[in-house]
Structures are given as structure tokens and as C-alpha cells.
Amino acid sequence: MNPRTNRIYYSVLIVVHFIGLGLFLSPNRPEGLSGLNMLFCAVLVYCSATDKAKELVALLGIVLGGFIIECVGANTGLLFGQYEYGDELGFKLYNVPIVLGLNWYCVIVASTQVIMRWGVFHHSIFIQALLSAFLAVVLDYWIEPVAMQYDFWNWEGGIVPFYNYACWYVFAAIFSAWYLSKAKQHNSTAYFLFWLWLAFFYILNTLLIDSPMEALTFIIPFFLAYGGMEFMAWFTHKYIMHGVLWFLHKDHHQPNPTTFFEKNDVFFLVYAIPSWLCIMLGMMYGHKWVVGIGFGILAYGVTYFLVHDVLIHRRFKWFDKIQHPYFKALRKAHKVHHKNRFKEEGTCFGLLIVPWKFYKEQQRKG
């Protein structure tokens, strides 16, 4: 699709969702418009596809599959948990709004387009599907409170169970893999829609459900956790990896060229386990500040992987054209750290914060 048409689609989506924000704020909001918006967004996403035949195959699989699992979930409680749909999303079949399949289509294609646009693991449908599913769950996390507030659907006891997010992740990964195998093509409208929906539902959470101060209970812990993890990375690197757990870290300084994995890779658990526990328990018990900490740790873990394993050590051949002095300084500082192949007398243990001299040196070099 040509850039001019893309800009038209972006503009239309922005206008529609801006009007939607106004309607949600209105005390006399007409019912049924949310279902129409799902249909409208799905049409734009489909029309933005280059190969309409392949996109149709992917669409039918996701729409039918999504509707079927929603029927099973809403009528049995075996999937997602105990919930029921209200009247806001329009006509229902087997207690499920018929537009729900289109919602699955939009969310799956949009989240998958983000991973495709970032170019990560482009040779592996499996890993791309897992990453896309994570983004789909993040989006669902912000949709859920709005959905309950405005009678899209309602959960037993008014609490979204963690089981819902687990099921969402599994099925989102399956549908994303289906899309990648049947219609893997760039779709700028879907990519734009992901960020638009994320902003739209975050704003609704802030304006209509939480007060601005309550919204900060997620944002502040997120950034505090992200920043605090740089200190934790420095501390664990200097005093634990180069201390009592040197036997695990040793092969990172003295690598075996015949193997891809290292014993050092086990340290990813430092990020993965506390992040997983915080996100899971925070969602289960409704503590947004705990969820914020979990996502902050997760975000730092992703940053660590991209900077340390990709940019610096080149374990994956991405980011070949990054020449910013800051990133070149990170790379140089880490190379200085690796000049010492042994446990003692190391330097430059941080990842994102390194001595200023490295940055000034790269600035002089241009």
C-alpha cells in the first residue's frame, strides 16, 4: 500500500478513536459502537494487506478459531475462567458477540506486525509467535478494566484471573504462528493500530477507571524497577558473577567457540523469575504496583539481551548499522571488561551506565 493511503488510514483511525474517547466520557453514550469499531478496524487491517488472498486465509482461521474458543470459554468456563458477555459488543451467537473473532484478528495481526517490524528472530516463526503473544497479552491487560467498566464482558467476582492471561498467551501464540505461516506480510495499518489501541485503552484506564495518581502506581514502580535493575546488574556482575558464582560466569570470559550456549546464560533467571512472579501475583491479587515492578524488570531484561547479547557480543546478527556514540561507548567499555579473562581485577561491570570517558572518546571519533 502506498504511503499516502497509509496516512489516510492512520488519520481516520485517530479521528475515530478520538471521537470514541469523547463518547466514553459522555453520560449518554450510545450502545453498540464498540462492536462497530472492531468491525471497522478489521476492515482497514484487511484492506491494508498486500496479498488479499493470503490475508483472507489468515483472517478466516483467526476469526473462526477465536470465535470457537470464546464459545467454549463463555459457555463452560474451561478456557479463560468464569465470564459472560454484556450487550455492548452487539448481536451474540451462543452467548458470544459475533464480532469477537474480528477482535482476535486485529489484536493478533497488530501484535505480530510489531515483532515483524522490529525484525527480531525473523527466521523463526515459533519464537516470533511467542513474542507476539506476549504483546497481545500486554494489550489485553489494558483492555480488561475498560471492558468490565463498560459491559463488554464481566468476570466472576469482578477480578480478572491469571488463568485468562495464560490462556490468552497460548491461543495468541497459536494464532500468530498461523498468521506468520499463511500471510506473513508487512501491514503498516495493523502496526499503527497496536500502538493506537495501547494508548487508547491506557488513557481510558487513566481517565475513566483510575485517577491520574492511581495510574502512577504502575508507571512509577515500572521506571524505578527498570533503573534499579541497572544497579542490580552491576552488583551481581561484580560481586556474584565475579565472586561465588564465577564457575558459571567463567565460560563467558573464556568461551568455547564450538558451542552457542554458555553456563553464563543461566543468569537470565535473575530477570525472568522475579519478573514472572511479580506480573503473575500482581495480576492475581490486583496490585498494579507489583505488576509495574514485574514489567520494569522484564523491560530491563529485554534491554540487557538486546544490548549485551546482540549489540555487544553479536550472538545474533542484528543492529549492524547502529553507530550512535552512546552505544559505541557501551560496546567499548564492555570490551575493556573482557580484556581480563579471569575472576579478579575486572573493570566496567555496568551495562547501561559506563565511565564517561568512553562516551567522550566515541564523540571525538564521530
C-alpha positions as CSV (number, residue, x, y, z in Angstrom):
1,M,0.0,0.0,0.0
2,N,1.3,3.4,-0.9
3,P,2.3,5.9,1.8
4,R,-0.5,8.3,1.0
5,T,-3.1,5.7,1.6
6,N,-1.4,4.7,4.8
7,R,-1.6,8.3,6.1
8,I,-5.3,8.4,5.2
9,Y,-5.9,5.2,7.2
10,Y,-3.9,6.5,10.2
11,S,-5.8,9.8,10.2
12,V,-9.1,8.0,10.0
13,L,-8.2,5.7,12.9
14,I,-7.0,8.6,15.0
15,V,-10.2,10.6,14.4
16,V,-12.5,7.6,15.1
17,H,-10.7,6.8,18.4
18,F,-10.6,10.4,19.4
19,I,-14.4,10.5,19.0
20,G,-14.5,7.3,20.9
21,L,-12.8,8.8,23.9
22,G,-15.3,11.6,23.8
23,L,-18.2,9.2,23.7
24,F,-16.8,7.1,26.6
25,L,-16.7,10.4,28.6
26,S,-20.3,11.2,27.7
27,P,-23.0,10.2,30.2
28,N,-25.4,9.5,27.2
29,R,-23.0,7.2,25.3
30,P,-24.9,5.2,22.7
31,E,-24.6,1.4,23.0
32,G,-23.1,-0.9,20.3
33,L,-20.5,1.4,18.9
34,S,-17.6,-0.6,20.3
35,G,-18.6,-3.6,18.2
36,L,-18.8,-1.5,15.1
37,N,-15.4,-0.1,15.8
38,M,-14.0,-3.7,15.9
39,L,-15.5,-4.4,12.5
40,F,-14.2,-1.1,11.1
41,C,-10.7,-1.7,12.3
42,A,-10.7,-5.3,11.0
43,V,-11.8,-4.0,7.5
44,L,-8.9,-1.4,7.5
45,V,-6.4,-4.0,8.5
46,Y,-7.5,-6.4,5.9
47,C,-7.6,-3.7,3.2
48,S,-4.0,-2.8,4.1
49,A,-2.7,-6.2,3.3
50,T,-0.8,-6.5,0.0
51,D,-1.8,-10.1,-0.8
52,K,-5.5,-10.2,-0.1
53,A,-5.9,-13.9,-0.8
54,K,-3.3,-14.9,1.8
55,E,-4.6,-12.4,4.2
56,L,-8.1,-13.9,3.8
57,V,-6.9,-17.3,4.7
58,A,-5.2,-16.0,7.8
59,L,-8.3,-13.9,8.7
60,L,-10.7,-16.8,8.4
61,G,-8.5,-19.1,10.5
62,I,-8.1,-16.5,13.3
63,V,-11.8,-15.3,13.2
64,L,-13.3,-18.8,13.3
65,G,-10.7,-20.1,15.8
66,G,-11.2,-17.1,18.0
67,F,-15.0,-17.3,18.0
68,I,-14.9,-21.1,18.7
69,I,-12.6,-20.8,21.8
70,E,-14.7,-17.8,23.0
71,C,-17.8,-20.0,22.7
72,V,-16.1,-22.8,24.7
73,G,-14.9,-20.3,27.3
74,A,-18.1,-18.3,27.8
75,N,-20.3,-21.4,28.0
76,T,-18.1,-23.7,30.0
77,G,-15.6,-21.7,31.9
78,L,-12.9,-24.2,30.9
79,L,-11.0,-21.5,29.0
80,F,-10.0,-18.1,30.4
81,G,-12.2,-18.5,33.5
82,Q,-15.8,-17.7,34.5
83,Y,-17.1,-14.8,32.5
84,E,-20.0,-13.6,30.4
85,Y,-20.6,-11.1,27.7
86,G,-22.7,-8.0,28.0
87,D,-24.7,-6.2,25.3
88,E,-22.1,-3.5,24.3
89,L,-20.5,-5.6,21.5
90,G,-23.7,-6.3,19.7
91,F,-25.5,-9.4,18.5
92,K,-24.5,-12.7,20.2
93,L,-24.4,-16.2,18.9
94,Y,-24.0,-18.9,21.6
95,N,-23.6,-16.1,24.2
96,V,-20.6,-14.7,22.3
97,P,-20.7,-11.4,20.3
98,I,-20.2,-12.3,16.6
99,V,-17.5,-9.5,16.3
100,L,-15.2,-11.2,18.8
101,G,-13.5,-13.2,16.1
102,L,-12.6,-9.9,14.4
103,N,-11.2,-8.6,17.6
104,W,-8.9,-11.6,17.8
105,Y,-7.8,-10.9,14.2
106,C,-7.0,-7.3,14.9
107,V,-5.1,-8.0,18.1
108,I,-3.1,-10.9,16.6
109,V,-2.1,-9.2,13.4
110,A,-1.3,-5.9,15.2
111,S,1.0,-7.5,17.8
112,T,2.6,-9.8,15.2
113,Q,3.3,-6.8,13.0
114,V,5.2,-5.1,15.8
115,I,7.5,-8.1,16.1
116,M,7.9,-8.3,12.4
117,R,8.7,-4.6,12.2
118,W,11.4,-4.9,14.8
119,G,13.0,-7.7,12.8
120,V,13.7,-10.0,15.8
121,F,14.1,-13.7,15.2
122,H,12.8,-13.3,11.6
123,H,14.0,-16.8,10.8
124,S,11.9,-18.5,13.5
125,I,8.1,-18.4,13.3
126,F,7.9,-20.2,16.7
127,I,9.9,-17.5,18.6
128,Q,8.2,-14.6,16.7
129,A,4.8,-16.1,17.7
130,L,5.8,-16.3,21.3
131,L,6.9,-12.7,21.4
132,S,3.8,-11.6,19.5
133,A,1.6,-13.4,22.1
134,F,3.3,-11.5,24.9
135,L,2.4,-8.2,23.2
136,A,-1.1,-9.4,22.7
137,V,-1.4,-10.2,26.5
138,V,0.0,-6.7,27.3
139,L,-2.7,-5.2,25.2
140,D,-5.4,-7.4,26.8
141,Y,-4.2,-6.3,30.2
142,W,-5.1,-2.7,29.5
143,I,-8.4,-3.7,27.7
144,E,-9.8,-5.8,30.6
145,P,-10.6,-3.0,33.1
146,V,-12.3,-0.9,30.4
147,A,-14.2,-4.0,29.2
148,M,-15.6,-4.6,32.6
149,Q,-16.4,-1.0,33.3
150,Y,-18.5,-0.7,30.1
151,D,-20.2,-4.1,29.9
152,F,-18.1,-5.6,27.1
153,W,-17.8,-8.6,29.4
154,N,-17.8,-9.3,33.1
155,W,-15.7,-11.7,35.3
156,E,-17.0,-13.6,38.2
157,G,-16.2,-11.7,41.3
158,G,-15.1,-8.7,39.3
159,I,-11.4,-9.9,39.2
160,V,-9.6,-10.9,36.0
161,P,-8.0,-14.3,36.8
162,F,-4.4,-15.0,35.9
163,Y,-5.7,-18.1,34.0
164,N,-7.3,-15.7,31.5
165,Y,-3.9,-14.2,30.6
166,A,-2.3,-17.7,30.5
167,C,-5.0,-18.9,28.0
168,W,-4.7,-15.7,26.0
169,Y,-1.0,-16.2,25.7
170,V,-1.3,-19.8,24.5
171,F,-4.0,-19.1,21.9
172,A,-2.4,-15.8,20.8
173,A,0.8,-17.7,20.1
174,I,-1.1,-20.3,18.1
175,F,-2.9,-17.7,16.0
176,S,0.2,-15.6,15.5
177,A,2.0,-18.7,14.2
178,W,-0.9,-19.3,11.9
179,Y,-0.7,-15.8,10.6
180,L,3.0,-16.0,10.1
181,S,2.8,-19.2,8.2
182,K,-0.1,-18.2,6.0
183,A,0.1,-14.4,5.4
184,K,3.5,-13.1,6.6
185,Q,3.5,-9.7,5.0
186,H,4.0,-6.2,6.4
187,N,0.9,-4.3,7.3
188,S,1.5,-0.7,8.4
189,T,-2.1,-0.1,9.4
190,A,-2.0,-3.1,11.8
191,Y,1.3,-1.9,13.2
192,F,-0.1,1.5,13.8
193,L,-3.3,0.1,15.3
194,F,-1.3,-1.8,18.0
195,W,0.2,1.4,19.4
196,L,-3.1,3.3,18.9
197,W,-5.1,0.7,20.9
198,L,-2.4,0.6,23.6
199,A,-2.5,4.4,24.0
200,F,-6.4,4.4,23.7
201,F,-7.0,1.9,26.4
202,Y,-4.3,3.2,28.7
203,I,-5.9,6.7,28.5
204,L,-9.3,5.2,29.2
205,N,-7.9,3.4,32.3
206,T,-6.4,6.6,33.5
207,L,-9.4,8.9,32.8
208,L,-12.3,6.7,33.5
209,I,-11.2,4.0,35.9
210,D,-8.2,5.2,37.8
211,S,-7.3,8.7,38.9
212,P,-4.1,10.0,37.4
213,M,-2.4,9.3,40.8
214,E,-3.6,5.7,40.7
215,A,-2.2,5.3,37.2
216,L,1.2,6.3,38.6
217,T,1.1,3.2,40.8
218,F,2.0,1.3,37.7
219,I,4.3,3.9,36.0
220,I,6.5,4.8,38.9
221,P,7.3,1.3,40.0
222,F,8.0,0.4,36.4
223,F,10.7,3.0,36.0
224,L,12.1,2.5,39.5
225,A,12.4,-1.2,38.8
226,Y,14.0,-0.6,35.4
227,G,16.5,1.8,36.9
228,G,17.1,-0.3,39.9
229,M,18.0,-3.3,37.7
230,E,21.0,-1.4,36.4
231,F,22.3,-1.3,39.9
232,M,21.4,-5.0,40.4
233,A,23.2,-5.9,37.2
234,W,26.3,-4.1,38.3
235,F,26.2,-5.6,41.8
236,T,25.6,-9.2,40.7
237,H,28.2,-8.9,37.9
238,K,30.9,-7.6,40.3
239,Y,30.2,-9.4,43.5
240,I,28.4,-12.6,42.4
241,M,29.4,-13.5,38.9
242,H,33.0,-12.5,39.6
243,G,32.6,-13.9,43.1
244,V,30.9,-17.1,44.4
245,L,29.3,-17.9,41.0
246,W,32.4,-17.4,38.9
247,F,32.2,-21.1,37.9
248,L,29.0,-20.2,36.0
249,H,30.4,-16.9,34.6
250,K,33.8,-18.2,33.7
251,D,32.9,-19.5,30.2
252,H,31.7,-16.0,29.3
253,H,35.2,-14.7,29.7
254,Q,36.8,-17.9,28.4
255,P,34.3,-19.0,25.7
256,N,34.2,-22.3,23.9
257,P,34.0,-21.4,20.2
258,T,32.3,-24.8,19.4
259,T,29.1,-24.1,21.4
260,F,26.5,-21.4,21.2
261,F,25.2,-21.6,24.8
262,E,27.2,-20.8,27.9
263,K,26.8,-21.7,31.5
264,N,26.6,-17.9,32.0
265,D,23.2,-18.0,30.2
266,V,21.6,-19.3,33.5
267,F,21.8,-15.8,34.9
268,F,18.8,-14.9,32.7
269,L,16.8,-16.3,35.6
270,V,17.9,-13.3,37.6
271,Y,15.4,-11.3,35.4
272,A,12.9,-14.0,34.4
273,I,11.9,-15.5,37.7
274,P,11.2,-12.3,39.7
275,S,9.6,-10.6,36.7
276,W,7.2,-13.6,36.2
277,L,6.3,-13.8,39.8
278,C,5.6,-10.1,40.1
279,I,3.5,-10.0,37.0
280,M,1.5,-13.1,37.9
281,L,0.9,-12.3,41.5
282,G,0.2,-8.7,40.8
283,M,-2.5,-9.6,38.3
284,M,-3.9,-12.3,40.5
285,Y,-4.3,-10.0,43.5
286,G,-4.9,-6.7,41.7
287,H,-1.8,-4.9,42.8
288,K,-0.8,-2.6,40.0
289,W,2.5,-1.5,41.6
290,V,3.6,-5.2,41.7
291,V,2.7,-5.6,38.1
292,G,4.7,-2.4,37.3
293,I,7.8,-3.8,39.1
294,G,7.4,-7.0,37.1
295,F,7.2,-5.3,33.8
296,G,10.1,-3.0,34.7
297,I,12.3,-6.0,35.4
298,L,11.1,-7.6,32.2
299,A,11.9,-4.4,30.2
300,Y,15.4,-4.3,31.6
301,G,15.9,-8.0,30.9
302,V,14.9,-7.4,27.2
303,T,17.2,-4.4,27.2
304,Y,20.0,-6.5,28.6
305,F,19.6,-9.1,26.0
306,L,19.5,-6.7,23.1
307,V,22.5,-4.6,24.3
308,H,24.7,-7.4,25.8
309,D,24.0,-10.4,23.7
310,V,23.1,-8.7,20.4
311,L,24.8,-5.3,20.2
312,I,28.0,-6.2,22.1
313,H,28.6,-9.9,21.7
314,R,26.9,-10.3,18.3
315,R,25.3,-13.6,19.2
316,F,22.6,-12.6,16.8
317,K,23.4,-10.5,13.7
318,W,21.0,-7.6,14.2
319,F,21.6,-3.9,14.7
320,D,24.5,-3.8,12.3
321,K,24.1,-0.1,11.5
322,I,23.9,1.4,15.0
323,Q,26.7,4.0,15.2
324,H,25.5,6.3,18.0
325,P,28.3,7.3,20.3
326,Y,26.4,6.1,23.4
327,F,26.1,2.5,22.1
328,K,29.6,2.5,20.8
329,A,30.7,3.6,24.2
330,L,28.8,0.7,25.8
331,R,30.5,-1.7,23.4
332,K,34.0,-0.3,24.1
333,A,33.5,-0.4,27.9
334,H,32.4,-4.0,27.7
335,K,35.4,-4.9,25.6
336,V,37.6,-3.4,28.2
337,H,35.9,-5.5,30.8
338,H,36.6,-8.6,28.7
339,K,40.3,-7.9,28.3
340,N,40.6,-9.5,31.7
341,R,39.8,-13.2,31.3
342,F,39.9,-14.1,34.9
343,K,37.9,-13.6,38.1
344,E,39.9,-10.8,39.8
345,E,40.9,-7.3,38.8
346,G,37.9,-6.7,36.5
347,T,36.6,-3.2,35.5
348,C,33.4,-1.7,33.9
349,F,30.8,-4.0,35.4
350,G,27.8,-1.9,34.5
351,L,25.7,-2.3,31.3
352,L,23.9,0.9,30.5
353,I,26.0,3.2,32.7
354,V,29.7,3.2,31.9
355,P,32.5,5.7,32.7
356,W,32.0,9.0,30.9
357,K,35.4,8.8,29.3
358,F,34.2,6.1,26.9
359,Y,31.3,8.3,25.7
360,K,33.6,11.3,25.2
361,E,36.1,9.2,23.3
362,Q,33.4,8.0,20.9
363,Q,32.1,11.5,20.5
364,R,35.6,12.7,19.4
365,K,35.8,9.9,16.9
366,G,32.4,10.9,15.5
